[in-house]
């Protein structure tokens, strides 16, 4: 099992908010982990907070499934080059 640093990339894409497992500097090769309807998150922001928490809790298992070991999980804003439209 290799060790790497990943991030949870949460992006508003169309009608959905998608959560990806991505490397720190790029979305290239990112894996879609889960989606939730954007309108639900707008109607009740607590739903969005629960979605983010669920993604944080699920990531160690997801990382293990793709053959890596968690080095660390960082929570931070997306890099500037990923800020476009609803991304």
N, C-alpha and C positions, 0 to 999 in steps of 0.2 A: 504494500500500500504506500503510495507516495504522499508526501505532505505538501500542502499548498494553502495559500490564503485566498478565500473566496468572499464574495459579497452577495447580498440579496438585492437584486435590482428590481424595484417595484415601479412599473411604468403604466401610465394611463394610455391605453391603445384602443381607439374606437369606443365600443360600449363596455369594454372590460378594463379592469385593473389586473395586470399580469405580474406575477412574481417569478423571477428567473434566478437561477444559480449562475453567477458569472465570475470570471476572474476579475482582479482588481481594476485593470485598466481598459478593458474592452468588453463589448457584448458578443464578440466573435466566439462562436461555439457555446453560447449560453444555453442552458437547459430550462425550458418552461416547467415550472413546478406546480403552479396553481393559478386560477383566475377567479375573479369575483365581479359581479355586475357593478359597474360604476354608479348607477342610479341608487342602488341599495346603500352604497357608502355615502352618497350625498344625503339621502333621506335620514340616515342615522350614522353620524361620524364614529360612534362607538363600534359599529360593525367593521369599519376600516381599521380601527385600532386592534380589534380582535384578530382580524386577518393578518395584520403585520406581526402580531405576537405569535400566531400559529405558524407563520413562515419561519420566524426566528427559532421556534422550538423544533420544527421539522428539519431544518437544514443539516444538523449533524447526521441524521439518518440518510438524507439525500446524498450528501457528500460521500458517505460510506458506500452507498450503492454504486457510485461511479468509480470506486476504487481509490479514493483518497482518504486521508486522515485530516481532521480539523486541526489547523494550526491556530487560527483565531477567526472570530467573526467580528467584523467592524460595522458599525452603523454610522453612515455618513451620507451627505448629499451626493447625488450623481455627479460625475465629472462634467465640467462645462461643455465638453464636446458632445455630450449626450442630451443636453437641454435643447429640445426642438419640438415644436408642436406640443403634443400631450405627453411626450416621453419624459 
